[in-house]
């Protein structure tokens, strides 16, 4: 059976799974993984992704073959790299992040897509009919930022006395769902916010000079692939400008940022791999419920807190998953 005919049958409701086809043909199912950052980081992310696939019995090189492409942080590379994957006749696409997911979804409505995206509202974006019933060719793992926004502010208020003015650092390449959620949470807590756009890494220094001049009580670094990949540099800048800050990514606190609170990325990539395996074994993205992270980790850098003259309560330290001394 030709691949195009097979994809057509899948769209019409055929049930023959990719994994069964691979066993019959003797060739592994092909997965295209498109990552919006450096190649080295994409390789690290592929480890838990492959572990999730393996947990469902799909392993390289016999049952699957993973084709990994990385943009290096250059959004202009998304389309050509996606075309490379399509030319390789992949059976399933696994984009990461909002910009990549948006491009992939706009490009194909026939290939199944299992995505990892912590910055988008997939229903608002038109990718899913609902979390429970996606309804199309895309499913995956997404975040729930109204809850995150409130938690971030509560954590900052516990450490920063009299928190009343907050700078929100937002990557304009991500949707507005995060700054909207944070603004709503801040209004409930009577905290004034000001949004600064996160520029490319070459402009980080200038952005933080501008933020520092505003003398905020704290900074929230909203989730973004750029923040994830550049956590060490961003943590260094928050230290340099003495800005109490919180991020989604544990690498931020481990690198010297004050606090991180968010899901374990390895666990999420593993779960994305599990979902991809289910699709390859016959589940349809239209019927496979999208998921949200269920476990969150709190990291506190007590060394940074001391350097900023902040006192972390014993109660908060006990709640932390890790305290960095």
VENSULUR-V841733 format. One line per field, one symbol per residue. phi: phi as a letter, one per 20 degrees, with the letter a starting at -180 (. if undefined). A space follows every 10 residues. Layout:
phi: ???
//
This chain:
phi: .ffffffffg feofdffgff ffffendffd dddddecfff fgffffffgf fffffdndcf efecceddcc emndffegff fffffffflf ebdcecnfff ffffffecdd ffccdcbedd effffnecfa ffcgncdcbq dcdcfgffgf fgffffffdd fmgcccedec effdfegfff ffffffffem deccedfeeg gfdggfffff fgfelffacd effagffgfd gffffffffg eldfcccfef ffffeoffcc brffffffff ffffffffff epfegfdegf ccgdccdddc efffgffemd deffffffff fbdee
//
